[in-house]
Amino acid sequence: MTRLPPLAWMQAFEASARHLSFTAAGAELGVSQSAISQRIRLLEDRLGQPLFIRHSQRISLTDAARAWLPGLHDAFSQLSMSTAEVFGPISSTPVILRATPGVQQYWLAPRLAAFHRQHPEIELQVVTAVWSQQFGIRDADIEIRYGQGDWQDVQMQSLGHEVMTPVCAPPMAARLTRPEDLAGHTLLHATGFSAGWASWLEAAGVGHLSADVRRLVCDTQVMTLRLAACGCGVALAHRRLLEADDPALVMPFEISLPTREGFWLVRPEGRTLHKNAGLLWQWLARQAVEPA
């Protein structure tokens, strides 16, 4: 019987061929991109020919790789079915994802729904944290945190630059044609962010309005956005949380405030993500640049 290459090498090839990305394959298998690249090179050396064509920004399959891939898919499927027949189905480990209520409701929900439609077999558990001390990667596979990305003992991936922008209900927006029109209105404040209304008013050139507006303070952004939708005032929201088409909230001005803080995918340093957690990590990372 011909000696087969190690299973880990073939898994690295199969995942890389499916994603056409060593980075995505590493996230799925819970190893680094360099580990995947090394396994692929060892496999190519064993087989005596290349499996991927390395372009400057991407990879593609060689003819030999395309011919081998269907048989490898079938072999892995047969191995999985045989294991289930003899030992019974192996229960999957749930992927535990922690995020704030605002991220869950306004950014995560449509993306997690799309992920679940594509991977209905993966068990997910979403848990909530509001304050920074409630985050702790010890009991979660993945977290979506907000801050400057200066945490210790974790691996991080930015979800992009963040800006703050005013939002309100459409009837109120109709009365706000310029920042000066905010005088006498209620500004809805969410605590816990470095950039707030005072900074936005200064950026809009109307810092003097701080003394001419009413204040309503909440400890979650979810509440400020709900109050804004109810016509209670104007909220200052993260633009990323407004990507969904929500007719209840509109932006009365095109003035946005850049912030040093942002949203980050976070996972434990030195702990290998199990396969399903790796799939979710890679999915969410792609959502930073793709629509829901």
Sequence and secondary structure as in RCSB ss.txt:
>XXXX:A:sequence
MTRLPPLAWMQAFEASARHLSFTAAGAELGVSQSAISQRIRLLEDRLGQPLFIRHSQRISLTDAARAWLPGLHDA
FSQLSMSTAEVFGPISSTPVILRATPGVQQYWLAPRLAAFHRQHPEIELQVVTAVWSQQFGIRDADIEIRYGQGD
WQDVQMQSLGHEVMTPVCAPPMAARLTRPEDLAGHTLLHATGFSAGWASWLEAAGVGHLSADVRRLVCDTQVMTL
RLAACGCGVALAHRRLLEADDPALVMPFEISLPTREGFWLVRPEGRTLHKNAGLLWQWLARQAVEPA
>XXXX:A:secstr
      HHHHHHHHHHHHHT HHHHHHHHTS HHHHHHHHHHHHHHHTS SEEE SS EEE HHHHHHHHHHHHH
HHHHHHHHHHHH       EEEEE HHHIIIIIHHHHHHHHHH TTS EEEEE  SGGG  GGG SEEEEEESS 
 SSEEEEE   EEEEEEB HHHHTT SSGGGGTTSEEEEESS SS HHHHHHHTT GGGGGGSEEEEESSHHHHH
HHHHTTS EEEEEGGGG S  TT B S S  EEES EEEEEEETT    HHHHHHHHHHHHHTTS  
